[in-house]
Amino acid sequence: MTFDWHTILGLTSSAILVAILFPYVSSILHGPTRPNVVSWAGWALLSGIATAIQFSEGASWSVVVPLLATVSTAIVAIFAIRLGYAKFTRSDIICIGLGIIAIGMWLIARAPLVSILLAILADTIVTIPTYLKTYRDPFSEPAWLWFIYIVGATLGVIASTSPDRYNLTYPIYLVLSSSAIWLLALRGRLKRI
């Protein structure tokens, strides 16, 4: 079996994205990390749909990012629910409602690119509770793990053998959205310096 640089980057991205799940779960169990259930469950659902869309459009190594995101976010959502982090604020409930509307629109859309854009809208909506939580309490998210996730997701984007809008739009969005969470988590740590 021969490996080209796309394969090597794709495998490296996969390894990073799988590896960070373990310290994240450990941080939930033993540390200050408190994931927002709305965000993590929403990410699992949305990443799963994005993965299916990419596969239907002939995905390349770029599909690694949403595929692994589906598995890892589902695991984190399960831990968050089991540990009692399923407390819903008014903004959580609003985001659930708006997210369901956006998911419904996404499922009705027939054009793959429109579906991906609606997925990004829905993802942004379900990410709002994590943005708000991390803004209020930067230590509720591990900044260093978000940075490692960004590196892994970026390698997945670079590994794409089909650099078109179907394969890159959602993975690039994931890099940008995760960067925002990382910066919010980092903000609290920089204040201590």
N, C-alpha and C positions, 0 to 999 in steps of 0.2 A: 504494500500500500504506500503510495507516495502522497506527501503532504505539500500543498502549496501554502503560501503565506496566509491566504484566506482561511484555510482549514486550521492552521496553527493559531491565528488570532481568534477564530471562533471557539476552538477548544479552550484557549486561555480564558476567554470571556466566560465560557460555561463554568470552568473551574472556579473562577473568582466569585461568580454569582451564587454558586452552590455553597462555597466555603463560608461566605459571610452570614449565611443563614444560622449557622451554629453559634457564633458569638452573639448574634442578635437575640436568639431565643434565650441564651444564657443570661444576657443583660435584662431580659424580661423577667426571668426567674429569680435572678440574684442581684440585679442592679436597679438603676433608676429608670430604665426604659419602660414607658407606658404607652403602648400603641393604641391608636384610635380605631375601634372596631369598624366603624362606618367606612373609613378609608381603606383598611386592609381587606375587608370583605369585598368592597367595591372594586379594588384593584385586582383581586383574584378573578372576579367575574369578567371585568373588562379586558384584562390581559388574555383570558381564555378566548374571548371572542376575537380579539385582535390576532391571536395566534391562528385561529381558524381562517380568518380572512387572508392572512399572509400565505398560509398553505394553499388556499384556493387560487391564489394569484401566482403560484410558483415561487415560494419563498426560498431564500438562500440562507446562509449562515446568520443573517440578520434576525431570523425567527427565533434564535436562541434567547434573545433578551425577553420578548414577551412570554415565551414558553416557560422559561425558568421563573419569570415573575409570577406566572399563574400558580405554579407549585409552591414557591416560597411564600407568597402573600397569603395563600390559603392556610398554610401551616401557621403563620403568625396570627392570622385571624382566629384560628381555633384556640391557640394558646391565650390570646387576649380575652376571648369569651370565657374560657375555663377559669381564668384568673380574676374574672369579675370586672374587666375594663369596659364592659358593654353598658356604660351609663350614657344616656343620650341627652345632649343639650338641645336647646332650641335650634341653634345653627346646624347641629347634626341632623335633626329631623327635617329641616328645610333642605339640606343637601341630599338626604335620602330621597325626598320627593322629586327634586330637580334631577337627580341622577337617574331615577326610574323613568322620568319623562325622556331624558336624553337617550337612555338605553333603548326605550321603546322606539324612538325616532331612528336610532341606529339600526335596529332590527328590521324596520320597515324599508329603509333606504335600499335601493337596488344597485346603485353604483358603488363599487369598492372604495373609491377615493372619498366619496361623501360619507360612507360608513366609517372610514378611518377618522375623518374630521369630527364626526359626531362622537366617536369613541374618545377622542381627545377632549371634547367638550364635557362628556360624562365623567371622564377621569379627573379633569380639572375640578369639577363640582365635588366629587367624592374626596378629593385631596384637600379641599378647603378646611375641613375639621383638623387635619394634621398640621396644615399651615398655622391655623389659629392656636392650636395646642402648643406647637413648638415655639411660636412667637411669645406666648405667655410663659412657657416653661421650657427654655432651650435644652435643659438637661433631661427632658423626657424622651429625647432621641439621641442616639450615639452618633455624634458628628463624624467621627473617624470611620464608622461603618458606612455611612452615607457617601463619604468620599470614595471609599473602595468600591461601592456599588457604581458610582459614576464612572470610575476607571473601567470596570468590567463592562458596563453598558456601552461606553464609548468604543471599546475594542470590538464589541459586537457590531456596532454601526460600521466601523472601518472594515470589518471582515466581510461585509456584504459583497457577493459576486453579482448582484443585480441592483446596482445603485439607482433605483428609480423611486418614484414617489410612493408606490405601494409598499415597498420593502423598507424604506428609510423614514417615512414621516412619523410613525408611531415610536420607533426606537429613539429617534432624535428628540421627540417630545419627552420621553421618559428621562433622558439625560438632563434636559432643561428643568423639568419638574423636580427631579431628585436634587439637582443643584440648588434649587430654591430652598428645599428642606434642609440641606446641608448648611447653607448660609445662615438660615434661621437658628439652627442648632449651634453653629460655630459662634454666632453673635454673643450668646451668653457666656461662652468660654473666653472670648476675647475681652469681655468686660472685666473679668477677674484678673487679667494680666496688668 
